[in-house]
Amino acid sequence: MESETLVHQSNLSLDGEDYEILVFSRPDGSHVAKTFFATEDVIINDGASLDEALDKHRRLLPLAVDCRQCFRPSRRPL
């Protein structure tokens, strides 16, 4: 397993919810950004640099959140 080192931590607020973004560096110099929705539900984006991985993740995280909301069961009775 490839080791990763945490190099950045921030939050992105979307629709009143805060989502934690963790960026890790890899031994080869690349970076990976992750947001954990649950233990086995993780959004991952990689990049050649911290900024590239973080920018990509910040652009795509809203889409991932919206997709999850589309598939969430409706709470309104029929």
Contacts in CASP RR format, 6 or more apart in sequence:
PFRMAT RR
TARGET T0000
AUTHOR 0000-0000-0000
METHOD contacts of the structure
MODEL  1
MESETLVHQSNLSLDGEDYEILVFSRPDGSHVAKTFFATEDVIINDGASL
DEALDKHRRLLPLAVDCRQCFRPSRRPL
2 26 0 8 1.000
2 27 0 8 1.000
3 26 0 8 1.000
3 27 0 8 1.000
4 24 0 8 1.000
4 25 0 8 1.000
4 26 0 8 1.000
4 32 0 8 1.000
5 24 0 8 1.000
5 25 0 8 1.000
6 22 0 8 1.000
6 23 0 8 1.000
6 24 0 8 1.000
7 23 0 8 1.000
7 24 0 8 1.000
7 25 0 8 1.000
7 31 0 8 1.000
7 50 0 8 1.000
8 21 0 8 1.000
8 22 0 8 1.000
8 23 0 8 1.000
8 50 0 8 1.000
8 54 0 8 1.000
9 20 0 8 1.000
9 21 0 8 1.000
9 22 0 8 1.000
9 23 0 8 1.000
10 20 0 8 1.000
10 21 0 8 1.000
10 54 0 8 1.000
11 18 0 8 1.000
11 19 0 8 1.000
11 20 0 8 1.000
11 21 0 8 1.000
12 18 0 8 1.000
12 19 0 8 1.000
12 21 0 8 1.000
12 58 0 8 1.000
12 61 0 8 1.000
13 19 0 8 1.000
14 61 0 8 1.000
14 62 0 8 1.000
14 65 0 8 1.000
15 65 0 8 1.000
17 65 0 8 1.000
19 35 0 8 1.000
19 61 0 8 1.000
19 65 0 8 1.000
20 35 0 8 1.000
20 36 0 8 1.000
21 33 0 8 1.000
21 34 0 8 1.000
21 35 0 8 1.000
21 54 0 8 1.000
21 57 0 8 1.000
21 58 0 8 1.000
21 61 0 8 1.000
22 33 0 8 1.000
22 34 0 8 1.000
22 35 0 8 1.000
22 36 0 8 1.000
23 31 0 8 1.000
23 32 0 8 1.000
23 33 0 8 1.000
23 34 0 8 1.000
23 50 0 8 1.000
23 53 0 8 1.000
23 54 0 8 1.000
23 57 0 8 1.000
24 31 0 8 1.000
24 32 0 8 1.000
24 33 0 8 1.000
24 34 0 8 1.000
25 31 0 8 1.000
25 50 0 8 1.000
26 32 0 8 1.000
29 48 0 8 1.000
30 46 0 8 1.000
30 47 0 8 1.000
30 48 0 8 1.000
30 53 0 8 1.000
31 46 0 8 1.000
31 47 0 8 1.000
31 48 0 8 1.000
31 49 0 8 1.000
31 50 0 8 1.000
31 52 0 8 1.000
31 53 0 8 1.000
31 54 0 8 1.000
32 44 0 8 1.000
32 45 0 8 1.000
32 46 0 8 1.000
32 47 0 8 1.000
32 53 0 8 1.000
33 44 0 8 1.000
33 45 0 8 1.000
33 46 0 8 1.000
33 53 0 8 1.000
33 54 0 8 1.000
33 56 0 8 1.000
33 57 0 8 1.000
34 42 0 8 1.000
34 43 0 8 1.000
34 44 0 8 1.000
34 57 0 8 1.000
35 42 0 8 1.000
35 43 0 8 1.000
35 57 0 8 1.000
35 61 0 8 1.000
35 64 0 8 1.000
36 42 0 8 1.000
37 43 0 8 1.000
37 68 0 8 1.000
43 57 0 8 1.000
43 60 0 8 1.000
43 61 0 8 1.000
43 64 0 8 1.000
45 53 0 8 1.000
45 56 0 8 1.000
45 57 0 8 1.000
45 60 0 8 1.000
46 53 0 8 1.000
46 56 0 8 1.000
47 53 0 8 1.000
47 56 0 8 1.000
END
